[in-house]
Amino acid sequence: MLAIFKNGSVDPPKELNSPASVQTSSSSLKPKLPNEILNNFLYSHSNNGFSMGFAEKALIGFSPPQNPFSIHNRMFCGVDDIYCIFLGGLSNLPALLRQYGLSKGANEAVFVVEAYRTLRDRGPYPADQVLRDMEGIFGFVVYDAKAGSVFVSLSGDEGVKLYWGIGGDGCVVISDNLEVIKGSCAKSFAPFPAGCMYHSDHGLMSFEQPLKKMKAMPRIDSEGILCGSNFKVDTISSLKNNNMTRVGSRDSNCVIDNSLICFNGNDSFSFGGHVAGLGLELLNQSNYRIWKTCMESYLVGENLWDIVVDDDNITPEDVAENVEASKKRKTLNAKA
């Protein structure tokens, strides 16, 4: 598979760039332009390869697997201007399809498109939690043609590989074929980090440790030349917040800062967070029962549960002896 995002549509980590890619005098060792990269891919997959172009923003090349019964599947789908290339397989796909209301015949690529669309349009769901709920081996690239956004992720077990690099005009190239990346990006490339996700609006982060920052580790080849960087989780630092904005949203945003949630006016979904003071994960599609039990226990402990369940029993305020009781009830109701 091949995905090319032209210069300006995606802002890759600057550490992917190697000075050696532009300093070489040999044209054969320089990064290639997007159309040349795509033509080389199609030439090497002339029997079953195809491509799609999206104006001056993106190019996608795909070829079905030679062995259709391989445990490492390769799939492509497009739904409502959202396109996905999926590698691998999910062992809990039937449960995920039921959770998202998809038909039994849907494959992993269709599920990823629906999960992405849910995160984009109908949050707030933590993206890191959605990815952790995906059991199996996976790597995928999602291109949202309507929003111009790119979403990439790779499972933590490294059962499949993804590589990314910088092409000749600054384009971002992503492929599961190392030779394609080497031939297209010269020295400016690196393995896509396992257990991580990348969004074009928010950059690279770990979905396994979403509150930790990523750090670049320079790669040196056997010739002593800098070849991009590997990216690792920085276990010391912390990531305060990182949100993916909804498409077509009202100008509002939900920001989550480690254990604090606050609203400053933009609809969005968060990459991770907890409710302040409770130690609870944000309510999502899979944790309602736990959330309900913990919230009920919290309200009981704060002497507020009766206010929640007995809201119809209103104390008449026109009776003098009920004035104080009414004020107290109003105070408790506001706390609840």
Helices and strands as residue ranges (DSSP letters): E 2-5, G 14-16, H 20-23, G 27-29, H 34-44, E 50-54, E 58-62, E 73-79, E 82-90, H 93-99, H 108-121, H 127-132, E 136-144, E 149-154, E 163-166, E 172-175, H 178-185, E 189-191, E 196-199, E 203-206, E 213-220, E 226-234, E 243-245, E 254-257, E 260-263, E 268-270, E 274-275, E 280-281, H 288-301, H 305-309, G 320-322, H 323-335
